[in-house]
């Protein structure tokens, strides 16, 4: 893989506490990698190691095939980041904060501030002091600072924090534009699997410092449990008919018939015809899919970490 980001057997130990254990992953250019985990799972620690903010106890981090370390200052010209709480000078306006950051980043284009305010829908708040911003708009300001110098790589810790539903959609569409149209690589952490699944091309699940699973977004749906739920006037006869035909079924919490038999899930129309032929026609038949959060919790439980 022509990787933009690579972690090689990275661990971080604080005395007796192992915050991150032997994580290896690789992210290609133009990918959006969703790093999913509960609070305290090791997401932020991993991001801080990747950004050179803390040193790994073991292993190495690479950006553009260069090892992250004190000697490689040139790396950060290509990287934009947001870690934990966005910071800003509270007594300065949004525009003034971005102007200072533009100079620190040595961005010569003076129109870059206006461009990034437009991108993040901050233009209406340009003259508002940062200390008076809502949590959501402070988060937008943090993302704007990460984007100001038009980086090739974005590393973002919980970028949707504090955003309202409209803001979440706008930021999601912005990330998709950056990655799909401009080739920007995005590594973003979150505890919201359902949101990340809408934007990421690949998802990694971390729990208690361990990378439990990686899956490409286009393969993700195949991992979700699916079930066929059936209701009928005589539920007992339907249950008996399903089991007789070799589709193991049971009554769910609502008293309806439920089966996870692969053939039944893949061909609900044939199940309906079969039940009609058995003189127990269904009056309700629906295919239900496991919710993303339920899948996330199932992975954690099954791995027993």
JONORNOR-V106967 format. One line per field, one symbol per residue. ss: DSSP state (A for helix, B for strand, O for the rest). burial: b if it has 16 or more other C-alpha atoms within 10 Angstrom, else e. A space follows every 50 residues. Layout:
ss=???
burial=???
This chain:
ss=OOBBBBBBBBBBBBOOBBBBBBBBBBBBOOOBBBBBOOOOOOAAAAAAAA OOOOOOOBBBBBBOOBBOOOOOAAAAAABBBBOOOOOOOOOOBAAAAAAA AAAAOOOOOOOAAAAAAAAOOOAAAOOOBAAAOOAAAAAAAAAAAAAOOO OOBBBBBOOOOOOOAAAAAAAAAAAAAAAAAAOOBBBBBBOOAAAAOOOO OBBBBBBOOBBBBBBBAAAAAAAOOBBBBBBBOOAAAAAAAAAAOOOOBB BOOOOOBBBOOAAAAAOAAAAAAAAAAOOOOBBBBBBBBOOAAAAAAAAA AAAOO
burial=eebbbbbebbbbeeeeeebbbbbbeebbbbbbbbbbbbeebbbbbbbbbb bbeebbbebbbbbbeebbbeeeeebbeebbbbbeebbbeeebbbbbbbbe bbeeeebeeeebbbbbbebbbbbebbebbbbebebbbbbbbbbbbbbbbb bbbbbbbbbbbbbeeebbbbbbeebbebbeeebbbbbbbbbbbebbbebb bbbbbbbbbbbbebeebeeeeeeeebbbbbbbeebeebbebbeeeebebb beeeebbbbbeeebbeebeebbebbeeeebbbeebebeeeebeeebeebb eeeee
